[in-house]
């Protein structure tokens, strides 16, 4: 049996204020081609199908189009809900879908698999929707469910109980933050890196393959436990990470092979660092006019309307940051600390300028103007 493992579609998510629906539609079209060309039997979507618990109508339209296209390949589709999805809304939507498309959102049905047969017999797919401890602990009052790790350990226990009742090969689908994840892989916006949210790898013992979602970059935690990551780049922190999905093959004995299938990137992401004039050079404009650009300009002082200037030459500039060169080595005292050591009005103004300019005080000419203004004020007060 061939399984395509994908996750974290985040339909409806924006990228720095820009809609991603058209780009995601193109990538999901490419994923459908992968399913057809590789004779995939089952497509697994491991949570965060939508980016919001209340998706817009256009998000539902894109999901319907993608699911129907996958269904037409002959593959069975199995998806679970993630922390961004509303399990109730996603579950209700599943009632409108045809045979061969399964949306698993009920925590009380974790031990009841979706079973798909191949020439070697049954493969049982156990779906674990995203489980928030505070919400689901009432379902299992006899279990201690204070943390994500405890909830997932309990859910995987239910999966193993289901495997005893339903003999054959097994695949678990879940949405969580597992121990061993590379923190540079593209973490979810809400992922906390504290111990309470980390699920030990040992919790996933049992199934022949565990398809995880929640991390936006591909990860291999073991031969059997993997993240596929998101099909699109949703932040500049993910720009160097490949987008794609895992093609998983099961034989009569279980996991036989895994292969990474790369997906196209509709618009590349690039971070340009340097003085603003350097970023706006002809060389950069030629190379990156069609890319999403994060511009980090290092001029000592903030520049006038940097985003307008950048978008005039780099139309897809999405983010601009001012990080003065050498700012890390500058005085890191707070504004109040600087003021406490200031005695004269001139020193107080200098403290303010250093605070708002990342450590850079007044230039020679500015210092002259400040002195002139202060002197004029003193003379005016003397005349009163």
N, C-alpha and C positions, 0 to 999 in steps of 0.2 A: 504494500500500500504506500502511496505517495501523499504526503501531507505538506501543505504550504503554511508556514507559521508566520503570521503578521500580527501587528498590534498598533495601538495608539494612533489611529487615523485622525482623531481630534477634528472631526468635521465641524466647520463653523469657526475655527480658531483664526484669529487675525495675526499678521506679522507686522508689528510696529504700525498698526493702524490700517494695514492693507489686507484685503480679503485674500484667503488662500484657496477658495473653492475651485476656481478654474485650474490652478496648478495641481491641486489634489486630484481633481477629475482626470487630468492627463496621466498622473502617476498611477492611479488605480486602473486606468485603461491599460497601462503597461503591465500591471500586475495580472490582469485578466489574460493578457497574451502569454505571460509566463505560465499561468495555470494550464492554458490550452496546449502550449508547446511542450510542456513537461508531463503531460497526461496526469495531472494532479487529481487525486480521488477526493481529498478533503481539504478545505481551506479553513484554518483556525484563526480567528481574530480575538486576541487576548486582551480585551477591554479598552476603555476610552475610545469607543466608536465615535461619540460626539465629544465636543469640547465643553458643552454646557448641559446642565440638567433641563434646560428649557430651550432646545434648539429651534432655530428659525425654520420656516417652511422650506427654504432653499437647501438647508442641511438634510432634511428628510428626503428631498428630491434626489440629492446626490447619493445618499445611502441606498435608496430604492434602485437607482440606475446601476450602482455598483453590484448590488446583490443579484439583480436580475441578469446582469452580464456574467457574473460568476456562475449562476444557476444554469445558464445556457451552455456553459462548457461541459456540463454533466457532473461537475463536482458538487459534493455536499458541503454546505457552509455551516460552521459552528462558531458562534460568538458569545462572549460573556461581557458583562458590564464592568466598567472601571470606576475609579473615584470621581471622574468628571461626568459620567453618565448618571441619569436617573434610572435606576433599575426598573422602577415601575413603568416609566414611559417607554423604555426600550423593550420591556417585556410585553407591554400592551401592543407595541408595534409588531411584535413577532406574530401576533394572532392574524395579522393581515397578510402574512407571507405564505408562500406555497410550500408544498412538501420539498424536503431537501435543504431547507434553510432553518436552522435551529438557533434560537436566542435564549441563552441559559442565564436567568437572573434570580432564580428562587433559591435562597440558602438551604431551605429544607429539602431540596431535590438534589443536593450535591452527590449523594450516594447512588442516584439513579442516572445511568449513563445514556448517551446517545450511541447507539451501536451501528457500526458500518461494517459490512462483510467484504472480504476479498477472497482470493483463491486459497488462502491459508486459514480462513475462518473469521471469527468476529474480532473487531477492534473496538474497545469501549472508550468513549470520550467523556470524561468527568469535568464538568464546568464549575469553577468556583468564582462566583461574582465577587466584586470588591466588598470586603466585610469590615465595616467600621465597628470596633468593639462596643462602643456605647449603644449602638443600634441593635446589634444581633445577640448580645449576651442574654437577652430575655428569651431567645429561642432555645437556648441550652442552659437552663438555670443551674444545672448540677456541675457545669464546667467553669473553671476559673478563666475568664476571658477579659482581662484588663488591658492586654497589649495586642498589637498586631501579630506578634510572634505566637502568642497563645491562641489567637483566633485561627491563624493559618495552620498551626499544628493540629488543632481540633478538626478543621476542615479536611486536612490531608488524612486524618484518622478515618473520617467518613468515607473518603475515597478508597482507602485500603479496605474498609468494611465492604464497600461496593464491589471491589475487585474479588473478594472472597465469594460473594454471591454470584458475580458475573465473571466466570472464568474466561481466560483468553488474554490477549495483549491489551494494554491500557495506556491512555494518554490523559494527562491532567492539564487543564488550562486555568491559569490564575493571573491575578493582577496585584502585585505587591512589590516591596523593596527587599530583595534577598541579600543575605550576607555574601560578601565577596565581590560586589559590584564595584567596578572602576568608577570613582566619582567624576572622572573627566569624560565619561561616556555620553553625557547628556541627560542630566537628572530632571525629573519632573519639577515643575514650579513649586509644588507643595511638599516634595520629599523632605522630611527631616532626617538628618544624619545621626540622630541620637539612637541609643540602643533599643528604645521601646518599639521602634518601627522596623527593625531589622529582623527578617525571618531567617533562622539558621538553615543552612543547606541540607542538614540532616532531616529536616521536616519533609522534604520532597522525596524521601525514599519510597520505592514501590513501583510506580509506573515506568513503562518503557521509555517514555519521553514526557517532559514537563515544559509546556509552552507558556512563557511568562510575558507579561506586559507591565508597563509603568515606567521603564527606563527608555529614553529616546535614542540610545545608541545600542548597536548589537553587542551582546555579551555572551560568552560561553563560561558558565560557572562550573559545569562538568560536561561530560559527553552527553548526558541525558537532560540537563537543565540549561535552558538558553533563553535569552531575550532577543527578539528580532529588531526592536527599536521602531521608531516612527518612520513612515514612508516619505515625510517631508522634513526639511530643516525648519524648526520652529523658534530658533534663537541663534544668534551669532556664535554662542558658545559651542554649538553643534557643527559649525561649518566644515570642520575637517573630518567629520565622521561620515562613512558611507551610509547610503540609504538602501534598504533592500529587505529581503525576507529569507527565512531558512526553508530549504527543501529537505524534508525528512522522509527517509525511506525505512519502512518496517518490513522485515521478512518473517518467516514462520517462527523464529526464535525471539523476535523483538527488534530493537534498534539495529539497523544494518548500515545506514549511511546518512550523513548530513552534508548539504552543499549550500553555500551562500549564493543567492541570486540578487545581483545588484539592480537597483531601480534607477531610472534617469533622474537627474536633478534639473527641474524646469528652469531655475535661475540660480546661478552660483552665488555663494556668499563670500565676501572678502572683507578683511579689516585692513584699512590703510592708516598708517601711523607716520606722523611727521609734521613739519610746519604746514599751515594751511595752504600756502602757495605751492609747496611741494606736492601735497595731495592733489591739487588742481592742475598738476603739470600735464602737458600734452601726452606724455607717455602713459600716465595713469588713466586719462580719459579714453585713450585708444584701447587700452587693455580691459577696462572695467565699465565701459559705458552701459553695458547690458546686465551688469551684476548688481545684486543687493550689496550696498556698501555701508559699512560702519566706519566712520571717519573719526580718528582720535588725533586731534591736532595739538601740537606741543608748544605753540607760541607762548611766550612768557605771559602775555596779557590776553584776555578774551577778545575775540575778533568780532567785528560788526556783522550781524546777520549771517553767520557761517552756514546755516542750513540753506538759506536762499542761494548763496554763492555756490554751494556744493551742488544743489539740484539743477542749477543752470548748466552745469557741465557733466554731472553724474546724476541723471534723472531718477535713478533708483537708490539714491542715498536714503537710508531708512533711519539712521541713528548717527548723531554727532556728539562727541564728548571732548571736553577740554581737560587735558592732562599736561600741565606745563612741564617742560623738561627740567629734571632736577628737583621736582616738587617733593619727591620722597625724602630728599635730604634736607628739605627746608625745615624751619622752626615749626614743630608740631604742637606748640602750645595752643590752647583754646583762646577764643576772643577775650573771655573774661580774664584769663591769666595774663594776656598781653596788656589789657587795660590796667591791671593792678600795678604794673611796673611803669606805666606812663605817668609823667608828672605834668608836662605842658600840653596845651591843646594840639600843638604840632605833633607831639608823640602819640596822642590819642588818635589823630587822623592817620598817622603812619600805622598804628596797630590795626585800625579798621581796614586800610588798604591791604595790609599783609594778610588779613583774615579772608577777604573776599577775592584776593588774587593769588591764593595758594602760596603765600610766603613772599610775594613780590611787593615791595613798598613803592613809594613815589619815585618817579624818574627825576633827573636834575631839574628839568623844566617844570614838572609838576610841583616839586618842592619849592621852587621860586614862586609859583603862583599861590601856593598855600600860604607862604610867608607874607606875600603881598596882601592877600585877603585878611589874614589875621592882623597884620599891621593896620590895615584900613579900619578894621573893627575896633581896635584899641584907640585909634585916633577919634573915631566917631563917638565912642563911649566917653572920651575925655572932654568932648565938646558939650555933652549933655549936662 
